[in-house]
Amino acid sequence: MVVLQKGENVGSHSTGPYEEVLVILEGSGEVEADGFGRKEVEKGCIAYIPPETRHNVFNPGEQELRYIFIVAKVLP
């Protein structure tokens, strides 16, 4: 689980050949991914990040942003 305080972000990164799913548990924020722009997310949202995609998660809000991430190998 990741907890971001007001103004924090996780830093731009990629999970390489793996796909990633973010499940927003509390709060609201923004997910930015290359080729997809920046999208708002909130409690109950799920965000999908394709393989080889640089992305970042931001908390511009007043409350903590809590989410879990699941990284998995892409099957042929």
C-alpha positions as CSV (number, residue, x, y, z in Angstrom):
1,M,0.0,0.0,0.0
2,V,1.2,3.5,-0.8
3,V,0.2,6.6,1.2
4,L,0.8,10.0,-0.3
5,Q,0.4,13.1,1.8
6,K,-0.8,16.5,0.4
7,G,1.5,17.6,-2.4
8,E,3.5,14.3,-2.7
9,N,4.0,12.1,-5.7
10,V,5.6,8.7,-6.1
11,G,8.0,9.9,-8.9
12,S,7.9,9.1,-12.6
13,H,8.7,5.4,-13.2
14,S,8.0,2.4,-15.3
15,T,7.4,-1.3,-14.4
16,G,9.2,-2.3,-17.5
17,P,7.6,-5.3,-19.2
18,Y,5.0,-5.7,-16.5
19,E,1.5,-4.2,-16.4
20,E,0.2,-2.4,-13.2
21,V,-3.2,-1.8,-11.7
22,L,-3.8,0.8,-9.1
23,V,-6.8,0.5,-6.7
24,I,-7.6,3.7,-4.9
25,L,-8.7,3.0,-1.3
26,E,-9.0,6.5,0.2
27,G,-8.8,10.1,-0.9
28,S,-8.4,11.5,-4.4
29,G,-5.5,12.3,-6.7
30,E,-4.2,12.2,-10.3
31,V,-2.5,9.5,-12.3
32,E,-0.3,10.6,-15.2
33,A,0.9,8.1,-17.8
34,D,2.8,8.6,-21.1
35,G,0.4,8.7,-24.0
36,F,-2.6,9.0,-21.8
37,G,-2.2,12.3,-20.0
38,R,-3.2,13.1,-16.5
39,K,-6.5,11.7,-15.1
40,E,-8.3,12.3,-11.8
41,V,-8.9,9.3,-9.6
42,E,-10.8,8.9,-6.3
43,K,-11.8,6.2,-3.8
44,G,-13.2,3.2,-5.6
45,C,-11.4,3.9,-8.9
46,I,-9.1,1.4,-10.6
47,A,-6.3,2.7,-13.0
48,Y,-4.5,0.4,-15.5
49,I,-0.9,1.1,-16.6
50,P,0.3,-0.8,-19.6
51,P,3.8,-2.3,-19.8
52,E,6.7,-0.1,-20.7
53,T,4.7,3.1,-19.7
54,R,6.2,5.8,-17.6
55,H,3.7,7.0,-15.0
56,N,3.4,8.9,-11.8
57,V,0.7,9.3,-9.0
58,F,0.1,12.7,-7.5
59,N,-1.9,13.9,-4.4
60,P,-2.8,17.5,-5.0
61,G,-5.6,17.3,-2.4
62,E,-5.9,18.0,1.3
63,Q,-6.4,14.4,2.5
64,E,-4.1,11.4,2.3
65,L,-4.3,9.4,-0.9
66,R,-4.1,5.6,-0.2
67,Y,-3.8,3.0,-2.9
68,I,-2.5,-0.5,-3.5
69,F,-0.7,-1.5,-6.7
70,I,-0.6,-4.9,-8.4
71,V,2.2,-5.6,-10.9
72,A,1.9,-8.6,-13.1
73,K,3.7,-10.2,-16.0
74,V,1.9,-9.9,-19.3
75,L,1.0,-13.4,-20.6
76,P,1.4,-14.1,-24.4
